[in-house]
């Protein structure tokens, strides 16, 4: 090898040793804030900065964006840093209120950037009845269920802090306070809707003080019936005997009258049986004769006394009672004296006995039992 060739090789080796590895991302940071408040369905811009170990911005680096929880979408999911080292994506916030998270990450950096948004309801879009419509009560009385409306955004989320005014528009009567505000569940309630003194239909209008809401205003209706309940008395027997697990022969029935003894129609009567018993048709309205009758009252499976209480507003309750007797005999089992030994010709020490029960395990008295060798 010539001296010139040797010199060339040495020079090439020196150049090769001067070559260094390209810089790699050392950190990723947010440009702006990582936490913010946003309306559901709204678009937010996510911006991050990528630098190397010398804190120099890095262009051409791939940043991955993704939604962690809360729904919504991010576009693009993969972005390249520009000359200023920044990468940008848009996050369309999910439709559910509450906390939502998204992340941005670059290859070579272990810890991603986490964005946290507190999603709040969008603008009110609809108003609907929540409770208290189509009630029936005595004319001049206050309705049992307070009328309420619910306001939601276009995604169905309840919207709080919306003013709603309730106004009596027909039938007379009044409400305690006309103005109210939706709570965190999006519900605005008016208390104390008192019907007018005349029998017939009453109307209450609810108006949400916001533009562009579907279903606004809403109209509640209630029917006032003639007469005011004054007393309630039993129409069926108040004391009877039945069989465990079966309905009593005479379903409890009551009659509601006004102060003059006239039948009050449309009064609500609630029949509530004691523990173990069951009532079907537990809530009834009195008919034109002032009568309300439970569909049935089924006694429990234990031999004991059961009670049923009929109530209607503030009237004195009517109490019915029923004594449950055992059902038909279903099983006979040894009770005592089985498997004994004794000297031939002598009586065993324990007299044999059996226990007779019905299908629910209740003892059945009064049955003839024959013991035969």
C-alpha positions as CSV (number, residue, x, y, z in Angstrom):
1,X,0.0,0.0,0.0
2,X,1.4,3.4,-0.9
3,X,1.9,6.2,1.5
4,X,-0.8,8.2,-0.2
5,X,-3.4,5.4,0.1
6,X,-2.6,4.9,3.8
7,X,-3.1,8.6,4.4
8,X,-6.5,8.5,2.7
9,X,-7.7,5.6,4.9
10,X,-6.7,7.5,8.0
11,X,-8.6,10.6,6.9
12,X,-11.8,8.5,6.1
13,X,-11.6,6.9,9.5
14,X,-11.3,10.3,11.2
15,X,-14.4,11.6,9.3
16,X,-16.4,8.5,10.3
17,X,-15.6,9.0,13.9
18,X,-17.0,12.5,13.8
19,X,-20.5,11.3,12.6
20,X,-23.0,11.5,15.5
21,X,-26.5,9.9,15.9
22,X,-29.4,12.2,15.0
23,X,-31.2,13.9,17.9
24,X,-34.2,12.2,19.5
25,X,-37.2,13.7,21.3
26,X,-36.5,14.2,25.0
27,X,-39.8,15.7,26.1
28,X,-43.3,16.7,25.0
29,X,-45.1,19.6,26.6
30,X,-48.4,21.3,26.2
31,X,-48.8,24.6,24.5
32,X,-51.5,26.3,26.5
33,X,-53.5,24.4,29.2
34,X,-54.1,20.8,29.9
35,X,-57.4,21.4,31.8
36,X,-60.4,23.3,30.6
37,X,-64.2,23.5,30.7
38,X,-66.1,22.8,27.5
39,X,-69.7,22.3,26.3
40,X,-70.5,18.7,25.3
41,X,-70.1,18.3,21.5
42,X,-67.8,21.4,21.3
43,X,-64.4,21.3,19.5
44,X,-61.2,22.1,21.4
45,X,-57.7,22.5,20.0
46,X,-54.9,20.4,21.4
47,X,-51.3,21.7,20.9
48,X,-48.1,20.2,22.1
49,X,-44.3,21.0,21.7
50,X,-41.6,18.4,21.1
51,X,-37.9,19.3,22.0
52,X,-34.6,17.3,22.2
53,X,-32.2,17.0,25.1
54,X,-30.8,20.4,24.3
55,X,-34.3,22.0,24.5
56,X,-34.2,22.6,20.7
57,X,-37.6,22.3,19.0
58,X,-37.9,19.2,16.8
59,X,-39.7,19.2,13.4
60,X,-40.9,16.1,11.6
61,X,-41.7,14.1,14.8
62,X,-44.9,12.0,14.9
63,X,-47.3,12.8,17.7
64,X,-50.1,10.4,18.5
65,X,-53.4,11.8,19.9
66,X,-56.1,9.6,21.4
67,X,-59.2,9.8,23.6
68,X,-58.8,8.0,26.9
69,X,-62.3,8.1,28.2
70,X,-65.5,10.2,28.0
71,X,-66.2,9.6,24.3
72,X,-65.6,12.1,21.6
73,X,-63.2,12.0,18.7
74,X,-59.8,13.5,17.8
75,X,-58.6,14.4,14.3
76,X,-56.0,13.7,13.2
77,X,-55.0,10.9,15.5
78,X,-51.4,11.2,14.2
79,X,-49.7,14.6,13.5
80,X,-46.2,15.7,12.4
81,X,-44.5,18.5,14.3
82,X,-44.0,21.7,12.3
83,X,-40.8,23.7,12.0
84,X,-41.6,25.3,15.4
85,X,-41.8,21.8,17.0
86,X,-45.5,22.0,17.5
87,X,-48.2,19.4,16.6
88,X,-51.9,20.2,16.6
89,X,-55.2,18.2,16.7
90,X,-58.8,19.0,17.3
91,X,-60.8,17.2,20.0
92,X,-64.6,17.0,19.6
93,X,-65.9,16.6,23.2
94,X,-68.1,13.6,23.9
95,X,-71.8,14.0,24.4
96,X,-71.9,13.0,28.1
97,X,-71.3,15.5,30.8
98,X,-68.5,15.0,33.4
99,X,-64.7,14.5,33.1
100,X,-63.2,13.4,29.8
101,X,-59.6,12.7,29.0
102,X,-57.3,12.7,26.0
103,X,-53.6,12.1,25.6
104,X,-50.7,13.1,23.2
105,X,-47.5,11.0,23.0
106,X,-44.3,11.0,21.0
107,X,-42.1,8.1,20.4
108,X,-39.1,8.0,22.7
109,X,-40.8,9.9,25.6
110,X,-42.3,7.6,28.2
111,X,-44.8,10.0,29.7
112,X,-47.6,11.3,27.6
113,X,-49.4,14.6,27.9
114,X,-52.9,14.2,29.4
115,X,-55.7,16.7,28.6
116,X,-58.6,16.9,31.0
117,X,-61.9,18.5,30.2
118,X,-64.9,19.1,32.4
119,X,-67.8,18.7,30.0
120,X,-70.9,20.7,30.8
121,X,-74.4,20.6,29.1
122,X,-74.9,22.3,25.8
123,X,-77.6,24.9,25.2
124,X,-81.2,23.9,26.2
125,X,-82.9,22.1,23.4
126,X,-86.1,20.5,24.8
127,X,-88.5,20.9,27.7
128,X,-90.8,18.0,28.8
129,X,-93.0,17.0,31.6
130,X,-91.2,15.4,34.5
131,X,-94.1,14.9,36.9
132,X,-97.5,16.1,38.0
133,X,-99.5,16.0,34.8
134,X,-103.1,14.6,34.4
135,X,-104.0,14.4,38.1
136,X,-107.4,14.1,39.6
137,X,-108.3,15.7,43.0
138,X,-111.1,17.3,44.9
139,X,-112.0,20.8,43.7
140,X,-110.3,23.4,45.8
141,X,-107.7,20.9,47.1
142,X,-103.9,21.0,46.6
143,X,-102.6,18.3,44.2
144,X,-100.5,15.5,45.7
145,X,-97.8,15.6,43.0
146,X,-96.0,18.9,42.3
147,X,-95.9,19.7,38.6
148,X,-92.3,19.6,37.3
149,X,-90.5,20.0,33.9
150,X,-87.1,18.8,32.8
151,X,-84.9,20.7,30.4
152,X,-82.3,18.9,28.3
153,X,-79.7,19.8,25.7
154,X,-79.6,18.2,22.2
155,X,-77.7,15.2,23.6
156,X,-80.2,14.6,26.4
157,X,-78.2,16.0,29.2
158,X,-80.1,17.9,31.9
159,X,-79.5,21.6,31.9
160,X,-79.4,23.4,35.3
161,X,-80.0,27.1,36.2
162,X,-82.8,27.8,33.6
163,X,-85.6,30.0,34.8
164,X,-89.1,28.5,34.5
165,X,-92.4,30.3,35.2
166,X,-95.6,28.4,36.1
167,X,-98.9,30.3,35.5
168,X,-102.5,29.1,36.2
169,X,-104.3,29.6,32.9
170,X,-107.8,28.1,33.5
171,X,-110.0,26.7,36.2
172,X,-108.9,29.1,38.9
173,X,-106.7,28.1,41.7
174,X,-103.1,29.1,42.4
175,X,-99.5,28.0,43.0
176,X,-97.2,28.8,45.9
177,X,-94.6,30.6,43.8
178,X,-94.7,30.9,40.1
179,X,-90.9,31.4,39.4
180,X,-88.4,28.6,39.9
181,X,-85.0,27.4,38.4
182,X,-83.9,24.0,37.1
183,X,-81.7,22.0,39.5
184,X,-78.6,19.9,38.6
185,X,-81.0,17.2,37.3
186,X,-82.5,19.8,34.9
187,X,-85.8,19.8,36.8
188,X,-87.9,22.8,37.8
189,X,-90.7,22.1,40.2
190,X,-93.6,24.3,41.3
191,X,-95.2,23.5,44.7
192,X,-98.7,23.8,46.0
193,X,-100.9,23.8,42.8
194,X,-104.3,24.3,44.4
195,X,-107.3,23.7,42.1
196,X,-110.2,26.1,41.6
197,X,-113.3,25.6,43.6
198,X,-115.5,24.5,40.7
199,X,-115.4,21.0,39.3
200,X,-113.9,20.6,35.9
201,X,-110.5,20.9,34.1
202,X,-107.7,23.1,35.4
203,X,-104.6,24.2,33.4
204,X,-101.2,25.3,34.4
205,X,-98.6,26.6,31.9
206,X,-94.9,26.2,32.3
207,X,-92.7,28.6,30.3
208,X,-88.9,28.2,30.1
209,X,-87.2,31.6,29.8
210,X,-84.9,30.6,26.9
211,X,-85.1,30.8,23.2
212,X,-85.1,27.9,20.7
213,X,-86.4,25.2,23.1
214,X,-88.7,22.6,21.6
215,X,-92.0,21.9,23.5
216,X,-92.0,25.3,25.1
217,X,-94.4,26.2,26.8
218,X,-95.8,23.1,28.4
219,X,-99.4,22.8,29.6
220,X,-100.3,20.7,32.7
221,X,-103.9,19.6,33.2
222,X,-105.8,18.4,36.3
223,X,-109.4,17.5,36.9
224,X,-111.2,18.8,39.9
225,X,-114.1,16.6,41.1
226,X,-117.2,17.9,43.0
227,X,-117.3,17.7,46.8
228,X,-114.7,17.5,49.5
229,X,-114.0,14.3,51.3
230,X,-115.1,14.4,54.9
231,X,-115.2,10.8,56.1
232,X,-114.6,7.2,55.1
233,X,-116.4,4.1,56.3
234,X,-116.1,0.4,55.6
235,X,-118.5,-1.0,53.1
236,X,-117.4,-4.7,53.4
237,X,-116.9,-6.6,56.6
238,X,-113.9,-5.5,58.7
239,X,-113.2,-8.9,60.3
240,X,-113.1,-12.2,58.4
241,X,-111.3,-15.6,58.4
242,X,-109.3,-16.9,55.4
243,X,-106.8,-19.5,54.4
244,X,-103.1,-19.0,54.3
245,X,-101.8,-18.1,50.8
246,X,-105.3,-17.4,49.5
247,X,-107.3,-14.2,49.0
248,X,-110.0,-13.4,51.5
249,X,-113.6,-13.9,50.4
250,X,-114.6,-10.3,50.7
251,X,-112.1,-7.8,49.2
252,X,-111.8,-4.7,51.5
253,X,-114.1,-1.9,50.3
254,X,-114.8,1.6,51.6
255,X,-117.2,4.5,50.9
256,X,-116.1,8.1,51.0
257,X,-118.6,10.9,51.6
258,X,-118.6,14.6,52.1
259,X,-119.8,16.5,55.2
260,X,-123.4,16.1,54.0
261,X,-123.1,12.4,53.5
262,X,-123.0,12.6,49.7
263,X,-120.8,10.2,47.8
264,X,-117.5,11.7,46.7
265,X,-116.3,10.4,43.3
266,X,-112.7,10.5,42.2
267,X,-111.2,10.3,45.7
268,X,-107.9,8.3,45.8
269,X,-107.9,5.4,48.3
270,X,-104.8,3.4,49.1
271,X,-105.1,-0.2,50.5
272,X,-102.0,-1.3,52.4
273,X,-101.8,-4.8,53.8
274,X,-99.6,-5.8,56.8
275,X,-96.3,-7.6,56.3
276,X,-96.7,-11.0,54.6
277,X,-100.0,-10.2,52.9
278,X,-100.4,-8.8,49.3
279,X,-102.9,-6.5,47.8
280,X,-103.7,-6.1,44.1
281,X,-105.5,-3.0,43.0
282,X,-103.9,-1.2,46.0
283,X,-104.6,2.3,44.7
284,X,-108.2,3.1,43.5
285,X,-110.4,6.1,42.9
286,X,-113.9,6.1,44.3
287,X,-116.7,5.5,41.7
288,X,-119.8,7.6,41.3
289,X,-121.2,6.0,44.5
290,X,-118.1,7.0,46.5
291,X,-117.0,3.4,46.6
292,X,-113.4,2.1,46.3
293,X,-112.6,-1.6,46.5
294,X,-109.3,-3.4,46.3
295,X,-109.1,-6.1,43.7
296,X,-108.0,-8.8,46.2
297,X,-106.2,-9.2,49.5
298,X,-104.1,-12.4,49.7
299,X,-103.1,-13.5,53.2
300,X,-99.5,-14.6,54.0
301,X,-98.4,-18.2,54.4
302,X,-98.1,-18.0,58.2
303,X,-101.1,-18.8,60.5
304,X,-101.7,-15.5,62.3
305,X,-103.8,-12.3,62.1
306,X,-103.3,-9.9,59.3
307,X,-104.5,-6.3,58.9
308,X,-105.2,-4.0,55.9
309,X,-105.4,-0.2,56.2
310,X,-107.4,1.9,53.8
311,X,-106.3,5.6,53.6
312,X,-107.5,8.6,51.7
313,X,-105.8,11.9,52.3
314,X,-106.2,13.2,55.8
315,X,-109.4,11.1,56.5
316,X,-109.4,8.7,59.4
317,X,-108.1,5.3,58.1
318,X,-110.3,2.2,58.0
319,X,-108.7,-1.0,59.3
320,X,-109.7,-4.5,58.2
321,X,-108.5,-7.7,59.9
322,X,-108.3,-11.3,58.8
323,X,-107.3,-14.4,60.7
324,X,-105.4,-16.9,58.5
325,X,-106.1,-20.6,59.2
326,X,-104.0,-23.5,57.9
327,X,-104.5,-24.9,54.4
328,X,-105.4,-28.5,53.8
329,X,-103.1,-31.1,55.3
330,X,-100.1,-31.8,53.0
331,X,-97.7,-33.9,55.1
332,X,-97.5,-36.2,58.1
333,X,-94.1,-36.7,59.8
334,X,-93.0,-38.6,62.9
335,X,-92.8,-36.3,65.8
336,X,-91.7,-38.6,68.6
337,X,-91.4,-42.3,69.5
338,X,-89.9,-43.7,66.3
339,X,-87.2,-46.4,66.3
340,X,-87.6,-47.5,70.0
341,X,-86.7,-50.8,71.7
342,X,-88.6,-52.4,74.5
343,X,-89.1,-55.7,76.2
344,X,-91.6,-58.0,74.5
345,X,-95.1,-57.4,75.8
346,X,-94.3,-54.1,77.4
347,X,-95.2,-50.6,76.3
348,X,-92.5,-48.4,74.7
349,X,-91.2,-45.6,76.9
350,X,-92.2,-42.8,74.4
351,X,-95.7,-42.7,73.0
352,X,-95.6,-42.4,69.2
353,X,-96.8,-39.1,67.8
354,X,-97.0,-37.4,64.4
355,X,-97.1,-33.9,63.2
356,X,-99.5,-32.9,60.5
357,X,-98.8,-29.7,58.5
358,X,-100.1,-27.9,55.4
359,X,-98.1,-27.1,52.3
360,X,-96.5,-24.1,54.0
361,X,-95.4,-25.9,57.1
362,X,-98.2,-24.7,59.4
363,X,-99.5,-27.2,61.9
364,X,-103.0,-28.4,61.0
365,X,-105.2,-29.0,64.1
366,X,-108.5,-30.9,64.5
367,X,-107.7,-33.8,62.1
368,X,-108.3,-37.4,63.2
369,X,-105.2,-39.5,63.1
370,X,-105.4,-43.3,63.4
371,X,-102.5,-45.3,64.8
372,X,-102.6,-48.9,63.8
373,X,-100.1,-51.7,64.4
